[in-house]
Structures are given as C-alpha cells and as structure tokens.
Amino acid sequence: MPSPREILIARHREHEPRLDSLRAAVLAEACSQAKTSAGARHGIGPRVFLRALWRELFVPCRLAWGAFAGVWLLLLALNAADRSATEAIRPSVAEAAAVLACWREERRALAEWDPPVAPTHLPASSARRPREQSWRGPASAAAERAC
C-alpha cells in the first residue's frame, strides 16, 4: 500500500514541467534585477538612498512609528499646557520687586524695634562637649590597640 506522500506525488507529477518553467523564469528575472541593481549601487544618488531608507525603516514599522509620533504629540501638548498654567501663576517682575522691597522694609522695622541682645555670660554647663559613642567599630578598636 502506497504512503500518502507517494499518492500526492503521483497525483501532481503532471504539473512538474509547468512548475519547472515558472521557477526558471522567476530565477532569470531575479538574476537580471540583481545585475542591474549591482551596477546602480556604485552610482547611488541621494534620492535612491532616501527611497531605500524609507522603504527599509518606515514602511514595515508604520504602527510603531505612528505610536512614537502620538506619544511625542501628547508630550508636547502636556508641556504647552503646563507652561501656560505656570505663566498665569508666575508673578511679574514688578510684583516681585514690590514684594522684595516690602520684605526689606519689614526686616528694617523689626531691627529697629527689637535690637539683638548679646549674651554677657554663658554658664559653664551650657558649653557643649562631644558625647562619647556607645558603639565602637573595628576600626576604632584597632586604633586604640595601636596607641
């Protein structure tokens, strides 16, 4: 009993000559295109280069490039909206100068009414000494042994 593969080969054996001629025609056309494109590669112009670049980089990944463009447009829109909001809140230069002048006047007035008191005598107990550390690491223990 013949296998399924042998049955299929026997059934389609009559189409082999036509498929062989089609294969030879396609190979001949591909070889002629390769010869002409190899000659054109030496004198490639910017127009041909840009067309090939477009065909190789952008056409196969249209969805990804569209997504990148959409994200950039969204970021630009958010940036423009944020910039207009901060400009509405930001005080003008004249307002900032007025606030600074008021602040200086207030500090001057406070300095007139409340002169700073210089300490005449500090008690000895208030002098701060560095506290001893309760934990000494291996580096400090080694330094003590060396002394």
VMD Tcl script that draws the C-alpha trace (Angstrom):
set ca {
  {0.00 0.00 0.00}
  {1.47 3.38 -1.02}
  {2.03 6.06 1.58}
  {0.09 9.35 1.48}
  {3.23 11.13 0.28}
  {3.59 8.81 -2.70}
  {-0.09 9.28 -3.58}
  {0.27 13.08 -3.57}
  {3.47 12.98 -5.66}
  {1.84 10.72 -8.23}
  {-1.23 12.94 -8.45}
  {0.77 16.14 -9.02}
  {3.51 14.70 -11.27}
  {1.79 16.04 -14.38}
  {2.24 19.66 -13.16}
  {6.03 19.39 -12.67}
  {7.10 20.65 -16.14}
  {4.96 23.77 -15.86}
  {6.30 24.49 -12.32}
  {9.90 23.99 -13.54}
  {9.42 26.53 -16.36}
  {7.85 29.02 -13.93}
  {10.75 28.55 -11.49}
  {13.31 29.13 -14.27}
  {11.52 32.35 -15.40}
  {11.44 33.74 -11.85}
  {15.14 32.94 -11.31}
  {16.10 34.57 -14.64}
  {14.19 37.74 -13.71}
  {15.76 37.86 -10.23}
  {19.26 37.42 -11.69}
  {18.72 40.22 -14.22}
  {17.45 42.57 -11.49}
  {20.45 41.72 -9.30}
  {22.85 42.58 -12.15}
  {21.18 45.94 -12.84}
  {20.95 46.85 -9.15}
  {24.62 45.91 -8.64}
  {25.56 48.36 -11.40}
  {23.34 51.05 -9.90}
  {24.86 50.62 -6.42}
  {28.11 52.22 -7.50}
  {26.38 55.41 -8.63}
  {23.72 55.63 -5.89}
  {22.20 59.07 -5.52}
  {20.56 60.71 -2.52}
  {17.11 60.20 -3.98}
  {17.61 56.46 -4.35}
  {19.18 56.28 -0.89}
  {16.29 58.12 0.77}
  {13.74 55.97 -1.03}
  {15.53 52.79 0.11}
  {15.81 54.18 3.64}
  {12.09 54.96 3.71}
  {11.25 51.50 2.35}
  {13.51 49.67 4.84}
  {12.91 51.67 8.03}
  {9.50 53.26 7.98}
  {7.20 51.17 5.79}
  {7.49 47.87 7.71}
  {7.00 49.53 11.12}
  {4.28 52.07 10.38}
  {2.35 51.21 13.53}
  {5.37 51.64 15.80}
  {6.39 54.96 14.19}
  {2.80 56.17 14.46}
  {2.77 55.28 18.15}
  {6.04 57.19 18.70}
  {4.62 60.22 16.90}
  {1.44 60.06 19.01}
  {3.41 59.89 22.26}
  {5.56 62.88 21.23}
  {2.48 64.90 20.29}
  {0.93 64.07 23.67}
  {4.11 65.15 25.48}
  {4.26 68.41 23.52}
  {0.61 69.15 24.30}
  {1.13 68.47 28.03}
  {4.25 70.63 28.05}
  {2.43 73.51 26.35}
  {-0.49 73.23 28.80}
  {1.86 73.17 31.79}
  {3.82 76.15 30.51}
  {0.68 78.27 30.04}
  {-0.54 77.37 33.55}
  {2.74 78.36 35.19}
  {2.90 81.63 33.25}
  {-0.54 82.57 34.57}
  {0.56 81.95 38.17}
  {4.06 83.41 37.93}
  {4.23 86.99 39.26}
  {5.59 89.72 37.07}
  {8.96 91.34 37.67}
  {7.32 94.48 39.09}
  {5.32 92.43 41.60}
  {8.42 90.53 42.65}
  {10.35 93.79 43.16}
  {7.49 95.19 45.27}
  {7.39 92.06 47.44}
  {11.16 92.22 47.92}
  {11.01 95.91 48.90}
  {8.25 95.17 51.45}
  {10.26 92.34 52.90}
  {13.35 94.54 53.29}
  {11.26 97.29 54.93}
  {9.78 94.78 57.35}
  {13.21 93.47 58.33}
  {14.46 97.04 58.88}
  {11.46 97.87 61.09}
  {11.93 94.71 63.16}
  {15.59 95.51 63.61}
  {14.68 98.98 64.98}
  {12.14 97.70 67.50}
  {13.94 94.59 68.71}
  {17.70 95.05 68.93}
  {19.65 91.82 69.29}
  {20.74 91.01 72.86}
  {24.36 89.98 73.15}
  {24.94 87.33 75.80}
  {27.20 88.65 78.52}
  {27.90 85.42 80.31}
  {27.23 81.80 79.45}
  {27.19 79.26 82.26}
  {29.89 76.57 82.06}
  {27.30 73.79 81.98}
  {25.92 75.02 78.69}
  {29.22 74.52 76.88}
  {28.69 71.52 74.65}
  {31.15 68.69 74.68}
  {31.08 65.87 72.16}
  {29.33 62.87 73.61}
  {31.10 59.55 73.80}
  {29.93 56.95 71.38}
  {28.40 53.85 72.87}
  {29.48 51.66 69.96}
  {32.97 51.50 68.63}
  {33.57 49.81 65.36}
  {36.51 47.54 64.47}
  {38.47 50.49 63.02}
  {38.41 52.48 66.29}
  {39.27 49.39 68.35}
  {42.31 48.72 66.19}
  {43.39 52.37 66.52}
  {43.17 52.14 70.33}
  {45.31 48.99 70.39}
  {47.94 50.70 68.25}
  {48.35 53.56 70.77}
}
mol new
graphics top color blue
foreach p $ca { graphics top sphere $p radius 0.5 }
foreach p [lrange $ca 0 end-1] q [lrange $ca 1 end] { graphics top cylinder $p $q radius 0.2 }
display resetview
